Amino acid sequence: MPIKKSPPKNRGKSGPARRKPPARRGKRAVAVNKTPWAGEQKRLAQIRLISEVTNRMSADLELQELLDIAATSIQKTFNYFDVTVFLLTPDGKMLDLSAHAGNFTDFLPHGYQQDVKKGFIGKAASRGEIVMSNDVRKDPGYLAYEYHNTKSEIALPIAIDGRVIGVLNVEDTRLGAFDDTDALVLSTLSDQLGIAMKNAHLYEEVRQANMKLIEVDTMKSDFLGIVSHDFRSPLSSIMLAARSLLKNDVIQSIPRAKEYMQLIVDQAVRLNQLAEDTLSITKIESGQMTYYFKIVNMERLIQDAVSMVRFSKRHEFEYHIDPDALFVKGDQTKLRQLFQNVVSNAVKYSPAGGKVRADVLSHSPDEILVAVSDEGMGVPAEKLGKLFRKFSRVDSSETKEIKGAGLGLWICREIVVAHGGRIWIESEQGRGSTVKFIIRRAPEGS
């Protein structure tokens, strides 16, 4: 099959196709890229390094460590000969050498101070502006140090809220070591150092204030602990005497005397409970609450706790215990306090009376569930979350006459958590509440 050769394409006017002119012999033309890639790469590298150095500085809030990190990071990251940080003295007349990083670790003695009227450092501090020299030998303002080979130097003011508080000084052994980009980068780092120092100062102020608050809080806790402990002995005597008198036939025969004596007993019990709760709080907050775990009989625990609760004639109490949930492992005194607080709340927040019931049920092979329910006013669902906070109460028109410090349930939660359990409330407004908590049962054979 004959092969037809396609005619040459006409790239211009009609006529024979134009031939390309022969290539000229001689030197080959070399394209020159005039884009300053080296400068761009340097800027990109410096931007990355700024981020790295800033992150290192921001990570520390201790002032001296911050200054040391800043000097070392800038010196090593940018490979400068020497980096120092000077801070102004309170009178503003001298500059203290506060941090140093470089090849000569001891070229300036520890505690060195420099007059603000001398050298590039003093000029930067007093004028609040960048001082730069790329050939210090030709600059009469340069202050030379022994054993130093500096040829270029840049000093940058460090400011907090517009007030100069120090100087970042960078030196190098190369002539012409710093250009405008270096000045911009170091100025940015100087600004970041000022911000980091401000944060460090604020942190130190907060730390000092916090230490004072801790000291005051410790004194308060110690005082409350002593007072609460000292309250319990006379209150116990008052309760014992009042209860004995209440059983006296003469007192029983005088209605008004019987009423007053019962009032003494009730208020003494209330004060004793408040003293016990306050003492518990101080111990919990100071970490001094101790627990003595042993096998506890839940039936005896409930009977003991309920005997300390004042029931009105409108209330009745009943309890049920699963045989498999009779024994738990815990601190008997703390568990009695827990149960007493929960039952007291059930009585207090059901002022119209009704049944208060406690159920001790088997929850799992290792745990038991205790539920204490009442037929009281209940708690709105949106307020259940705040009940276990310290000094927190649910205030309403129904509860404003009910006295309480909002400590009982917080203490209950701490006790339950210390026993490895959890506590919560289920409630329906107007129909009562149920406090439930889970604690560990006594191991078999114990």
PyMOL commands that set and color helices and strands:
alter all, ss='L'
color gray80, all
select helices_A, chain A and resi 37-58+63-78+119-127+136-138+180-246+249-253+255-286+298-306+323-325+332-348+381-386+408-418
alter helices_A, ss='H'
color red, helices_A
select strands_A, chain A and resi 82-88+94-102+113-115+131-133+152-160+163-172+294-297+315-321+327-330+354-364+367-373+422-428+432-440
alter strands_A, ss='S'
color yellow, strands_A
deselect
rebuild
show_as cartoon
